[in-house]
Amino acid sequence: MNIPADLKYTSDHEWIKVEGDVVTIGVTDFAQGELGDIVYVEIETEGDTLEKGDVFGTVEAVKTVSDLFMPLKGEVIEINDGIESTPESVNNDPYGTGWMIKVKIGDASELEDLLSAEDYEKELS
């Protein structure tokens, strides 16, 4: 299982890449594996300011539909349009072409609540 050390994680299996005051968010390799073949991703929150824990979209797999949760407060400034036409990129490259959204951080102190790669790995075991 791939858990890049340079990312942050949540207990809900989202990964977060911090770049200044913007974060990129997606689902982890573990999450995409548990979901199975992803057939549809719906995210309609571009331009919205959401609170930590709010649902920012959904992922539909062959077996199930799963909500996607905001790991921190912020404004959704970009949605990965590519995953709409190729949702399988979430399975094939969850940390690359399968990213979900970019968010302008609303409360930087919430970054401290995120898990390190080591802590996320412990949580999975």
VMD Tcl script that builds the backbone (N, CA, C; Angstrom):
set m [mol new atoms 375]
animate dup $m
set s [atomselect $m all]
$s set {name element resname resid chain x y z} {
  {N N MET 1 A 0.847 -1.185 0.000}
  {CA C MET 1 A 0.000 0.000 0.000}
  {C C MET 1 A 0.887 1.241 0.000}
  {N N ASN 2 A 0.508 2.211 -0.784}
  {CA C ASN 2 A 1.294 3.418 -0.957}
  {C C ASN 2 A 0.786 4.516 -0.016}
  {N N ILE 3 A 1.674 4.974 0.888}
  {CA C ILE 3 A 1.352 6.068 1.811}
  {C C ILE 3 A 2.511 7.072 1.754}
  {N N PRO 4 A 2.469 8.021 0.800}
  {CA C PRO 4 A 3.566 8.978 0.663}
  {C C PRO 4 A 3.828 9.758 1.951}
  {N N ALA 5 A 5.109 9.859 2.307}
  {CA C ALA 5 A 5.510 10.500 3.558}
  {C C ALA 5 A 5.309 12.019 3.541}
  {N N ASP 6 A 5.245 12.636 2.353}
  {CA C ASP 6 A 5.158 14.090 2.281}
  {C C ASP 6 A 3.728 14.622 2.353}
  {N N LEU 7 A 2.759 13.728 2.546}
  {CA C LEU 7 A 1.357 14.141 2.615}
  {C C LEU 7 A 0.827 14.039 4.041}
  {N N LYS 8 A -0.316 14.679 4.286}
  {CA C LYS 8 A -1.059 14.550 5.538}
  {C C LYS 8 A -2.285 13.686 5.242}
  {N N TYR 9 A -2.912 13.144 6.286}
  {CA C TYR 9 A -4.021 12.202 6.110}
  {C C TYR 9 A -5.117 12.436 7.137}
  {N N THR 10 A -6.311 11.875 6.845}
  {CA C THR 10 A -7.419 11.910 7.802}
  {C C THR 10 A -7.849 10.480 8.112}
  {N N SER 11 A -8.581 10.333 9.195}
  {CA C SER 11 A -9.154 9.032 9.557}
  {C C SER 11 A -10.206 8.583 8.546}
  {N N ASP 12 A -10.736 9.542 7.759}
  {CA C ASP 12 A -11.723 9.234 6.724}
  {C C ASP 12 A -11.064 8.848 5.402}
  {N N HIS 13 A -9.738 8.717 5.407}
  {CA C HIS 13 A -8.961 8.241 4.256}
  {C C HIS 13 A -8.833 9.247 3.121}
  {N N GLU 14 A -8.773 10.545 3.478}
  {CA C GLU 14 A -8.397 11.560 2.507}
  {C C GLU 14 A -6.922 11.885 2.715}
  {N N TRP 15 A -6.249 12.245 1.620}
  {CA C TRP 15 A -4.876 12.743 1.734}
  {C C TRP 15 A -4.883 14.236 1.425}
  {N N ILE 16 A -3.897 14.943 1.983}
  {CA C ILE 16 A -3.817 16.390 1.843}
  {C C ILE 16 A -2.374 16.763 1.528}
  {N N LYS 17 A -2.176 17.479 0.429}
  {CA C LYS 17 A -0.862 18.008 0.075}
  {C C LYS 17 A -0.897 19.506 0.318}
  {N N VAL 18 A -0.037 19.981 1.210}
  {CA C VAL 18 A -0.005 21.389 1.589}
  {C C VAL 18 A 1.002 22.124 0.704}
  {N N GLU 19 A 0.526 23.195 0.049}
  {CA C GLU 19 A 1.385 24.045 -0.775}
  {C C GLU 19 A 1.048 25.491 -0.460}
  {N N GLY 20 A 1.749 26.043 0.542}
  {CA C GLY 20 A 1.465 27.405 0.987}
  {C C GLY 20 A 0.101 27.466 1.648}
  {N N ASP 21 A -0.782 28.346 1.147}
  {CA C ASP 21 A -2.117 28.472 1.751}
  {C C ASP 21 A -3.177 27.712 0.952}
  {N N VAL 22 A -2.718 26.795 0.079}
  {CA C VAL 22 A -3.623 25.955 -0.713}
  {C C VAL 22 A -3.288 24.492 -0.454}
  {N N VAL 23 A -4.317 23.665 -0.347}
  {CA C VAL 23 A -4.108 22.223 -0.208}
  {C C VAL 23 A -4.807 21.503 -1.360}
  {N N THR 24 A -4.201 20.417 -1.787}
  {CA C THR 24 A -4.820 19.515 -2.748}
  {C C THR 24 A -5.298 18.312 -1.961}
  {N N ILE 25 A -6.509 17.836 -2.270}
  {CA C ILE 25 A -7.131 16.757 -1.504}
  {C C ILE 25 A -7.576 15.639 -2.438}
  {N N GLY 26 A -7.391 14.416 -1.985}
  {CA C GLY 26 A -7.867 13.252 -2.722}
  {C C GLY 26 A -8.129 12.114 -1.754}
  {N N VAL 27 A -8.442 10.941 -2.283}
  {CA C VAL 27 A -8.624 9.766 -1.424}
  {C C VAL 27 A -7.366 8.914 -1.482}
  {N N THR 28 A -7.088 8.247 -0.385}
  {CA C THR 28 A -5.858 7.469 -0.274}
  {C C THR 28 A -5.908 6.178 -1.098}
  {N N ASP 29 A -4.741 5.600 -1.276}
  {CA C ASP 29 A -4.617 4.323 -1.961}
  {C C ASP 29 A -5.450 3.260 -1.240}
  {N N PHE 30 A -5.427 3.288 0.093}
  {CA C PHE 30 A -6.231 2.353 0.872}
  {C C PHE 30 A -7.716 2.522 0.549}
  {N N ALA 31 A -8.191 3.771 0.526}
  {CA C ALA 31 A -9.612 4.048 0.285}
  {C C ALA 31 A -10.041 3.578 -1.097}
  {N N GLN 32 A -9.248 3.890 -2.121}
  {CA C GLN 32 A -9.639 3.472 -3.466}
  {C C GLN 32 A -9.656 1.954 -3.573}
  {N N GLY 33 A -8.769 1.283 -2.858}
  {CA C GLY 33 A -8.748 -0.182 -2.853}
  {C C GLY 33 A -9.975 -0.773 -2.188}
  {N N GLU 34 A -10.403 -0.143 -1.089}
  {CA C GLU 34 A -11.605 -0.596 -0.377}
  {C C GLU 34 A -12.865 -0.342 -1.194}
  {N N LEU 35 A -12.902 0.776 -1.896}
  {CA C LEU 35 A -14.071 1.112 -2.708}
  {C C LEU 35 A -14.215 0.191 -3.917}
  {N N GLY 36 A -13.105 -0.223 -4.481}
  {CA C GLY 36 A -13.148 -1.024 -5.707}
  {C C GLY 36 A -13.185 -0.109 -6.918}
  {N N ASP 37 A -13.660 -0.627 -8.035}
  {CA C ASP 37 A -13.656 0.131 -9.284}
  {C C ASP 37 A -14.561 1.355 -9.197}
  {N N ILE 38 A -13.951 2.533 -9.271}
  {CA C ILE 38 A -14.695 3.782 -9.187}
  {C C ILE 38 A -15.248 4.115 -10.571}
  {N N VAL 39 A -16.569 4.348 -10.621}
  {CA C VAL 39 A -17.235 4.576 -11.905}
  {C C VAL 39 A -17.745 6.012 -12.062}
  {N N TYR 40 A -17.807 6.769 -10.960}
  {CA C TYR 40 A -18.339 8.125 -11.045}
  {C C TYR 40 A -17.875 8.934 -9.844}
  {N N VAL 41 A -17.485 10.172 -10.080}
  {CA C VAL 41 A -17.136 11.102 -9.010}
  {C C VAL 41 A -17.979 12.354 -9.215}
  {N N GLU 42 A -18.680 12.777 -8.153}
  {CA C GLU 42 A -19.500 13.982 -8.234}
  {C C GLU 42 A -19.022 14.995 -7.205}
  {N N ILE 43 A -18.551 16.132 -7.713}
  {CA C ILE 43 A -18.125 17.229 -6.840}
  {C C ILE 43 A -18.694 18.511 -7.429}
  {N N GLU 44 A -19.579 19.155 -6.680}
  {CA C GLU 44 A -20.239 20.375 -7.154}
  {C C GLU 44 A -20.078 21.510 -6.152}
  {N N THR 45 A -18.912 21.563 -5.510}
  {CA C THR 45 A -18.718 22.533 -4.435}
  {C C THR 45 A -17.708 23.627 -4.794}
  {N N GLU 46 A -17.323 23.722 -6.067}
  {CA C GLU 46 A -16.361 24.759 -6.447}
  {C C GLU 46 A -16.917 26.134 -6.105}
  {N N GLY 47 A -16.081 26.947 -5.448}
  {CA C GLY 47 A -16.498 28.281 -5.026}
  {C C GLY 47 A -17.127 28.323 -3.652}
  {N N ASP 48 A -17.453 27.163 -3.100}
  {CA C ASP 48 A -18.071 27.101 -1.777}
  {C C ASP 48 A -17.015 27.118 -0.679}
  {N N THR 49 A -17.335 27.754 0.440}
  {CA C THR 49 A -16.506 27.671 1.636}
  {C C THR 49 A -17.168 26.658 2.557}
  {N N LEU 50 A -16.415 25.620 2.879}
  {CA C LEU 50 A -16.945 24.515 3.680}
  {C C LEU 50 A -16.192 24.401 4.994}
  {N N GLU 51 A -16.868 23.843 5.971}
  {CA C GLU 51 A -16.275 23.612 7.284}
  {C C GLU 51 A -15.613 22.233 7.321}
  {N N LYS 52 A -14.696 22.072 8.234}
  {CA C LYS 52 A -14.081 20.762 8.463}
  {C C LYS 52 A -15.192 19.753 8.753}
  {N N GLY 53 A -15.166 18.612 8.062}
  {CA C GLY 53 A -16.164 17.574 8.262}
  {C C GLY 53 A -17.341 17.633 7.306}
  {N N ASP 54 A -17.491 18.767 6.589}
  {CA C ASP 54 A -18.567 18.868 5.600}
  {C C ASP 54 A -18.303 17.927 4.428}
  {N N VAL 55 A -19.362 17.495 3.769}
  {CA C VAL 55 A -19.237 16.658 2.578}
  {C C VAL 55 A -18.946 17.570 1.386}
  {N N PHE 56 A -17.858 17.275 0.640}
  {CA C PHE 56 A -17.550 18.090 -0.538}
  {C C PHE 56 A -17.876 17.381 -1.846}
  {N N GLY 57 A -18.251 16.106 -1.766}
  {CA C GLY 57 A -18.607 15.360 -2.967}
  {C C GLY 57 A -18.859 13.902 -2.637}
  {N N THR 58 A -19.074 13.107 -3.694}
  {CA C THR 58 A -19.277 11.668 -3.514}
  {C C THR 58 A -18.504 10.898 -4.576}
  {N N VAL 59 A -18.173 9.673 -4.200}
  {CA C VAL 59 A -17.515 8.736 -5.107}
  {C C VAL 59 A -18.426 7.532 -5.233}
  {N N GLU 60 A -18.711 7.145 -6.472}
  {CA C GLU 60 A -19.535 5.966 -6.707}
  {C C GLU 60 A -18.650 4.873 -7.293}
  {N N ALA 61 A -18.663 3.736 -6.618}
  {CA C ALA 61 A -17.935 2.567 -7.090}
  {C C ALA 61 A -18.959 1.495 -7.459}
  {N N VAL 62 A -18.476 0.417 -8.035}
  {CA C VAL 62 A -19.376 -0.661 -8.430}
  {C C VAL 62 A -20.160 -1.165 -7.218}
  {N N LYS 63 A -19.499 -1.228 -6.052}
  {CA C LYS 63 A -20.102 -1.794 -4.846}
  {C C LYS 63 A -20.865 -0.804 -3.974}
  {N N THR 64 A -20.500 0.489 -4.026}
  {CA C THR 64 A -21.001 1.412 -3.015}
  {C C THR 64 A -20.893 2.865 -3.458}
  {N N VAL 65 A -21.536 3.745 -2.698}
  {CA C VAL 65 A -21.371 5.191 -2.857}
  {C C VAL 65 A -20.817 5.714 -1.534}
  {N N SER 66 A -19.803 6.576 -1.607}
  {CA C SER 66 A -19.163 7.065 -0.399}
  {C C SER 66 A -19.028 8.583 -0.443}
  {N N ASP 67 A -19.318 9.247 0.680}
  {CA C ASP 67 A -19.136 10.686 0.787}
  {C C ASP 67 A -17.658 11.025 0.924}
  {N N LEU 68 A -17.311 12.222 0.475}
  {CA C LEU 68 A -15.962 12.764 0.616}
  {C C LEU 68 A -16.040 13.914 1.612}
  {N N PHE 69 A -15.179 13.893 2.632}
  {CA C PHE 69 A -15.262 14.859 3.723}
  {C C PHE 69 A -14.104 15.858 3.692}
  {N N MET 70 A -14.442 17.118 3.998}
  {CA C MET 70 A -13.427 18.170 4.095}
  {C C MET 70 A -12.536 17.905 5.307}
  {N N PRO 71 A -11.228 17.860 5.106}
  {CA C PRO 71 A -10.313 17.650 6.229}
  {C C PRO 71 A -10.051 18.923 7.033}
  {N N LEU 72 A -10.407 20.082 6.450}
  {CA C LEU 72 A -10.227 21.349 7.139}
  {C C LEU 72 A -11.117 22.400 6.489}
  {N N LYS 73 A -11.305 23.507 7.184}
  {CA C LYS 73 A -12.143 24.598 6.672}
  {C C LYS 73 A -11.429 25.283 5.512}
  {N N GLY 74 A -12.206 25.608 4.475}
  {CA C GLY 74 A -11.611 26.348 3.376}
  {C C GLY 74 A -12.547 26.509 2.201}
  {N N GLU 75 A -12.081 27.288 1.214}
  {CA C GLU 75 A -12.851 27.535 -0.006}
  {C C GLU 75 A -12.356 26.620 -1.116}
  {N N VAL 76 A -13.283 25.887 -1.713}
  {CA C VAL 76 A -12.933 25.010 -2.835}
  {C C VAL 76 A -12.669 25.908 -4.040}
  {N N ILE 77 A -11.398 25.981 -4.470}
  {CA C ILE 77 A -11.034 26.893 -5.559}
  {C C ILE 77 A -10.862 26.173 -6.893}
  {N N GLU 78 A -10.748 24.855 -6.861}
  {CA C GLU 78 A -10.599 24.111 -8.113}
  {C C GLU 78 A -11.057 22.672 -7.921}
  {N N ILE 79 A -11.701 22.148 -8.944}
  {CA C ILE 79 A -12.107 20.743 -8.981}
  {C C ILE 79 A -11.358 20.090 -10.128}
  {N N ASN 80 A -10.897 18.882 -9.926}
  {CA C ASN 80 A -10.215 18.136 -10.988}
  {C C ASN 80 A -11.251 17.670 -12.005}
  {N N ASP 81 A -11.404 18.431 -13.079}
  {CA C ASP 81 A -12.382 18.089 -14.114}
  {C C ASP 81 A -12.070 16.760 -14.789}
  {N N GLY 82 A -10.819 16.358 -14.779}
  {CA C GLY 82 A -10.422 15.118 -15.435}
  {C C GLY 82 A -11.044 13.870 -14.838}
  {N N ILE 83 A -11.343 13.899 -13.539}
  {CA C ILE 83 A -11.895 12.686 -12.919}
  {C C ILE 83 A -13.362 12.475 -13.273}
  {N N GLU 84 A -14.002 13.518 -13.808}
  {CA C GLU 84 A -15.385 13.346 -14.242}
  {C C GLU 84 A -15.449 12.421 -15.459}
  {N N SER 85 A -14.553 12.629 -16.405}
  {CA C SER 85 A -14.543 11.797 -17.620}
  {C C SER 85 A -13.735 10.514 -17.441}
  {N N THR 86 A -12.784 10.509 -16.515}
  {CA C THR 86 A -11.976 9.307 -16.262}
  {C C THR 86 A -11.898 9.024 -14.761}
  {N N PRO 87 A -13.032 8.622 -14.150}
  {CA C PRO 87 A -13.040 8.372 -12.703}
  {C C PRO 87 A -12.077 7.253 -12.285}
  {N N GLU 88 A -11.728 6.377 -13.227}
  {CA C GLU 88 A -10.792 5.290 -12.907}
  {C C GLU 88 A -9.401 5.818 -12.552}
  {N N SER 89 A -9.108 7.086 -12.857}
  {CA C SER 89 A -7.812 7.654 -12.474}
  {C C SER 89 A -7.661 7.709 -10.956}
  {N N VAL 90 A -8.793 7.736 -10.233}
  {CA C VAL 90 A -8.733 7.693 -8.762}
  {C C VAL 90 A -8.186 6.338 -8.320}
  {N N ASN 91 A -8.546 5.266 -9.020}
  {CA C ASN 91 A -8.000 3.938 -8.727}
  {C C ASN 91 A -6.552 3.817 -9.198}
  {N N ASN 92 A -6.285 4.289 -10.396}
  {CA C ASN 92 A -4.981 4.081 -11.022}
  {C C ASN 92 A -3.881 4.967 -10.464}
  {N N ASP 93 A -4.215 6.186 -10.047}
  {CA C ASP 93 A -3.211 7.151 -9.600}
  {C C ASP 93 A -3.818 8.085 -8.551}
  {N N PRO 94 A -4.179 7.546 -7.364}
  {CA C PRO 94 A -4.898 8.363 -6.368}
  {C C PRO 94 A -4.138 9.601 -5.898}
  {N N TYR 95 A -2.794 9.557 -5.918}
  {CA C TYR 95 A -2.007 10.697 -5.437}
  {C C TYR 95 A -1.543 11.613 -6.569}
  {N N GLY 96 A -1.909 11.290 -7.800}
  {CA C GLY 96 A -1.504 12.090 -8.952}
  {C C GLY 96 A -2.711 12.581 -9.720}
  {N N THR 97 A -2.976 11.966 -10.874}
  {CA C THR 97 A -4.089 12.406 -11.725}
  {C C THR 97 A -5.449 12.197 -11.079}
  {N N GLY 98 A -5.523 11.416 -9.996}
  {CA C GLY 98 A -6.787 11.154 -9.316}
  {C C GLY 98 A -7.120 12.115 -8.190}
  {N N TRP 99 A -6.392 13.239 -8.090}
  {CA C TRP 99 A -6.717 14.224 -7.044}
  {C C TRP 99 A -8.136 14.742 -7.250}
  {N N MET 100 A -8.750 15.248 -6.181}
  {CA C MET 100 A -10.150 15.661 -6.225}
  {C C MET 100 A -10.343 17.183 -6.302}
  {N N ILE 101 A -9.857 17.891 -5.268}
  {CA C ILE 101 A -10.092 19.337 -5.184}
  {C C ILE 101 A -8.862 20.065 -4.668}
  {N N LYS 102 A -8.844 21.389 -4.929}
  {CA C LYS 102 A -7.861 22.289 -4.319}
  {C C LYS 102 A -8.647 23.275 -3.466}
  {N N VAL 103 A -8.117 23.542 -2.284}
  {CA C VAL 103 A -8.821 24.352 -1.291}
  {C C VAL 103 A -7.896 25.436 -0.747}
  {N N LYS 104 A -8.404 26.670 -0.683}
  {CA C LYS 104 A -7.681 27.748 -0.001}
  {C C LYS 104 A -7.989 27.593 1.484}
  {N N ILE 105 A -6.946 27.404 2.270}
  {CA C ILE 105 A -7.084 27.111 3.698}
  {C C ILE 105 A -7.783 28.261 4.423}
  {N N GLY 106 A -8.801 27.908 5.210}
  {CA C GLY 106 A -9.536 28.893 5.998}
  {C C GLY 106 A -9.010 29.025 7.415}
  {N N ASP 107 A -8.440 27.943 7.972}
  {CA C ASP 107 A -7.926 27.952 9.340}
  {C C ASP 107 A -6.692 27.054 9.384}
  {N N ALA 108 A -5.524 27.666 9.251}
  {CA C ALA 108 A -4.263 26.914 9.175}
  {C C ALA 108 A -4.008 26.063 10.417}
  {N N SER 109 A -4.586 26.433 11.552}
  {CA C SER 109 A -4.354 25.649 12.778}
  {C C SER 109 A -4.928 24.231 12.648}
  {N N GLU 110 A -5.918 24.055 11.751}
  {CA C GLU 110 A -6.508 22.727 11.563}
  {C C GLU 110 A -5.540 21.744 10.905}
  {N N LEU 111 A -4.475 22.246 10.282}
  {CA C LEU 111 A -3.455 21.355 9.703}
  {C C LEU 111 A -2.813 20.486 10.779}
  {N N GLU 112 A -2.757 21.026 12.006}
  {CA C GLU 112 A -2.150 20.297 13.121}
  {C C GLU 112 A -2.956 19.060 13.508}
  {N N ASP 113 A -4.257 19.023 13.146}
  {CA C ASP 113 A -5.118 17.891 13.482}
  {C C ASP 113 A -4.970 16.722 12.505}
  {N N LEU 114 A -4.275 16.947 11.396}
  {CA C LEU 114 A -4.134 15.902 10.379}
  {C C LEU 114 A -3.077 14.891 10.784}
  {N N LEU 115 A -3.183 13.696 10.236}
  {CA C LEU 115 A -2.262 12.611 10.564}
  {C C LEU 115 A -1.031 12.645 9.667}
  {N N SER 116 A 0.109 12.281 10.244}
  {CA C SER 116 A 1.316 12.079 9.431}
  {C C SER 116 A 1.167 10.729 8.730}
  {N N ALA 117 A 2.031 10.464 7.755}
  {CA C ALA 117 A 2.003 9.173 7.060}
  {C C ALA 117 A 2.185 8.031 8.060}
  {N N GLU 118 A 3.079 8.223 9.013}
  {CA C GLU 118 A 3.343 7.197 10.025}
  {C C GLU 118 A 2.100 6.947 10.889}
  {N N ASP 119 A 1.439 8.023 11.311}
  {CA C ASP 119 A 0.225 7.883 12.137}
  {C C ASP 119 A -0.919 7.237 11.352}
  {N N TYR 120 A -1.037 7.614 10.069}
  {CA C TYR 120 A -2.085 7.020 9.232}
  {C C TYR 120 A -1.842 5.526 9.047}
  {N N GLU 121 A -0.586 5.158 8.836}
  {CA C GLU 121 A -0.252 3.743 8.677}
  {C C GLU 121 A -0.593 2.954 9.943}
  {N N LYS 122 A -0.306 3.542 11.119}
  {CA C LYS 122 A -0.649 2.899 12.400}
  {C C LYS 122 A -2.155 2.713 12.524}
  {N N GLU 123 A -2.923 3.728 12.078}
  {CA C GLU 123 A -4.365 3.668 12.173}
  {C C GLU 123 A -4.935 2.532 11.304}
  {N N LEU 124 A -4.278 2.241 10.202}
  {CA C LEU 124 A -4.748 1.184 9.303}
  {C C LEU 124 A -4.439 -0.205 9.830}
  {N N SER 125 A -3.446 -0.315 10.708}
  {CA C SER 125 A -3.057 -1.657 11.177}
  {C C SER 125 A -3.778 -2.081 12.436}
}
mol reanalyze $m
mol bondsrecalc $m
mol representation Tube
mol addrep $m
